[in-house]
Amino acid sequence: MNNKSKIYVAGHKGMVGGAIFKALKDKGYENLVGKSSKELDLRDQQAVREFFETEQPEIVIDAAARVGGILANNNYPFTFLMENMQIQNNLIDTALQQNVEKFIFLGSSCIYPKLAPQPLHEDCLLTSSLEPTNEWYAIAKISGVKACEAIRKQYGKDFVSLMPTNLYGPNDNFDLQTSHVLPAMMRKFHEAKLNNNAPVTLWGSGTPMREFLHVSDLAEAVVFAVENKFEDNLYNVGTGVDLTIKALAELIQKTVGHQGEIIWDSTKPDGTPRKLMDVSKMATQGWKAKIKLEDGIRETYDWFLQHAHSYKEVKI
């Protein structure tokens, strides 16, 4: 690949796609293509085919998805299952038909079984049942991983799947109805701070363990995958380090400067007890995450403060 290779980043307006688009641009890639969901509905097979025929991308990065936290996954199971399959199937199949040189599919660590041995290795995929609170999204993403694997097996094409752990960073979704745990906490602590340090109620017991990856680190991993040949189909992308949700809450609380009480609502679900990624395969390839969680949270909060007047909300 060279800096004139035409690269299509699907979902380039989102947090992940935007970070990838920026990382590629910063690396000197000049021929980048992106379309907003208004310009190109990735659920529309014919529209996707016409777009590929016109643009003829050499590399495709699939960062487009219907995403959300526990609440959104629980409330909209069919939406999360069907729309994600439509988006990825159209992109994967059309990329194959149009002879795209390299396809990078992005998923999530939620593809792995709820009670899989820790840390989560790529080989544990499909070995037992999923976490019920996000199984719809997970099943869609698993089908994308297997589609890319099948293409490698049947056609010998350079299709690779990268599975990031929990992501956060600038341009995250801070809508309390659809956001993930870290940005939801950040907004809650910020608003409670403004409200005379009012108590903050958080879901669950605070005991589950989670790993967090800054979106800029993921973007660098994707650029690394663009520039290097991967011999296998599936690679975890994470830090290899986790902490309790309680410790995360206290770290965000300290960063925000909230001095009130934290109340844990144990009537709400905890989700998977632990979800730490085995990142040894990516390390063997030559890539490791760089951004420390404390630094990443501080940067994310700075971004949040600059955009607090217009929270990025996602409508289902």
N, C-alpha and C positions, 0 to 999 in steps of 0.2 A: 504494500500500500504506500501511496505517497500523498503529499499535501494537496494534490489536485484530484484525488479520488472523490467521486460524488458519494456523499454519505447522507442518508435520510434518517433523521431522528424522529421517530413517531412519538408523539406526546411531548414535544419540545417546549410547550407552554407550562407544563407542570413542574413541580419541584425537582424531580429526578431528571426528566428530559431537559429542562432548562440548565441544570448543572452540567449535564453531559455536553450540551450544545456549546456552553461557555468554555468547558475544558478543551474541547476539540478546537475551538476558535483560538484559544490562548496557545495551543500547541502548533498553530500555523496552518490548520486545515482550512482551505479557502472555499471549497465547493460543498457547502452544507445546505441541506434542504429541510424545511419544516413547514407543516401545515397545521393550523389550528383546527379544533373540532368543528368549527363553523365552516371552515374552508373545505374540509374533507372529513366525512363521517366514516370512521374506520369500521363501523358495523355494516356498512354498505359494500358488499362484495364487488359489484360492478364499478362503483366509484373508485375503489382501491385499485382494481385492475387497470382502469383508465389512467389513473395517476402514475402507476408504475410504467405503463407503456409510454407515457409522455416524458417522464423524468429519467427513466433508465438508471436508477441508483446502483452503484457497485457494492455498497455496504449498507445494511439496514440495521438499526438499533431500535428494538421494541421497548420503549419506556412508557407506552400508552396503556392505561388500565383504569378500571373503576375501582377505587380504593376507599378504605374507611376503617374505623376501629370496631370494637366489639358491638357497640350499639347499632351501627349502620349495617354490619354483617348480619346481625340477628333480625333486624327489621326488614331487610330487603334481600332475602336469600336468592330468589330467582334472578333479580337484577344483577347481583354480583356474579352468579354462575354464568348466565347466558351472555351478558354483555362482554365479559372478559373473554369467553370462548369465541364470540363473534369477532372481536378485535384481533386477537392473536391468530386465529385460524385464517382470516383473510390476509393478514400480513405474511404469515409463514408460507401458506400455499402459493400466494402470488409471487413471493420472493423466489420460491423454487421454480415456478413456471417461467419467470423472467430471467432465470439464470444469474441471480444475485450471487456475488463472489463470497460474501461473508454475512451471516445473520447472527446478531447477538440478542438473545431473549432474556428479559429480566423478570424474575419472579419474586419469591419471598420465602423466608425461613419457615413460614406456616405450612409449607408443603410437607413438612416432616411430621411423623406421628407424635401424638400428644405425649406419650410416655416413652419415647425412644431414648436409648442410652445417651448420656451427656459426656462430652460435647457431641453435637449432632454431626455425624459424618454423612457424606453423600450416599453411601451404601445403605443407609437406613430408610431410604425412600420406599414407600409402599410395604413396609414390614408390619405395620399395625394401624389401628384406627387414628383418625385425626382429632384435633381439638374441635368440639362441636360449634363453638362460637364463631369460628371463621372457616368452617369446612367448605362452604360454597365457593369462596374465593380460592381456597387451597386446591380444590378439585379442578377448577378451571386452569390454574397455573400448572398443576401436575400434567394436565393434558397437553399444555404447551411444551413442557420439558420433554415429554415422551414423543411429541411430534417432531421436535428438533433431533432427538436421538434416532428416531426412525428414518429421518432424511439422511443423517450421517451413515446409518447402516445400509440403507437401500441405494443411495445415490453418491455417497462419499463426499458430500458437500460440507463446507466449513460452517456448520450451524452449531453454536455453543450457547449454553444456558448458564447465567450467573444468578445465584440466589443470595441476595443481600439480607442481612439481619435487619432489625428495626432501624428505620432511617429517620433522620431529623435534620434541620438546618434552615437557612433562609428560604423563603417562599413556601414554607410548610402551611398546612391547613390548620387554622386555629378555631374553626367552628366547633363548638362544644358538642353538637349533635353527631358529627361525622369524623372528628379528628382522632388521631392516635394518642397514646398516653402522654408522651412528653410534651407536645404542644398544648394539649388540653390542660395539663398541670400548669404550664407556664402562664396561660391566660387566666386560669383560676387564681393563681397566687398574685398576679399583677392586679386583677380587679379587686381582690380582697385587700391588697395593700392600699389601694386608692380608697377603699371603704373602711377606713380606720382600722386596718389590719384585722378584719373580720375573720372568723374561723373558716377553714377550707375543708370541705368534705370530699374525700377521694374514695373511689370504688375499691372494694375488696379488703384484704387483710394487710397488704403491703409486703407480704412474705415472698411472692414469686420473684424469680431471678430473671433479669432481662439484659440483653446486650444491645448497644446502640452504636450506630455507624453514621458519621457525618456524611451528608449527601455529596460533598466535594470529594471525599475519599472514594465513594462509589464511582463517581464520575471518572476519577483517575484510574480506577480498576477497569472501567469500560474502555478508556483510551488504550490502556495496556493490552486489553483483549483485541482491540482493533489492530494493534501493531505487532502482535505476536501470534504464533500458531499454537493452538491448544490441542493436545492429543486426545483429550477426553471430552465428553458431552456436558457434564455438570460440575460446576464449581461453586462452593460457598464463598461469600464475600462478607467479611466481618472483622472485628478486632480480636476475637478470641478471649475477650474479658467481659464479665458481666457483674451486675450488682442487684441488690433487692430493689423492688419498687419503692420501699420506704426510704432507702438511701438515695434513690433518684429524686424523690419528692423533697428530701431535706437539702439536696444539692441545688435543685431549682429554686426552692424557697430562699436559700442563702443568696443565690445569684440575683433574684428579683428584689430581695430586701424586705420580704414579708415577715412580720414578727408575731403573727397570730398563731392560733392553735390549728393542728391538723387532726381531723376526725376521720377515722377509717370506717366505712360503711360495709360491714361484713355480710350484709344481706345481698350485696352485689357480687357477681362472679369474678374470680381471680384469673380465669383463663389457664393456660398451660403453666404448670408449676415452675418449670425452668426451660429456657430456650437459648442455650449457648452453642455457637457454631464451631465446628472443627474447621479451621482455616488452613490446615497444613497443605492441602493441594494447591491453593493459590500461592502460598509461601514457596512451595517447590517450584512453581512457575516463575517466581521472582518478584511477587508483589506483596506488600504489606500495608495496612492502614497506618496513617501518620498522626491524625488529629486526636488529641486527648479529649475526653468527654467534658471536663471542666471548661476547656478553652472553647469547644464547640457550642456548649450551652450558653456561654457568655456571648459569643458571636451571634447566636440565634436570637437571644434576648435583645441585643442591640438592634438587630433587624426588625424584630417585633415592635420595639418602641418607635421606630421610624415609620411603621405602617399601622400603628394601633388605631388610627382613625378609620381605617377601612380593612377590617379583618378579612383574610382570604377565606371565604365560606364556600362550601361545596353543596350544591343542591342535588338531591337525588330525584 
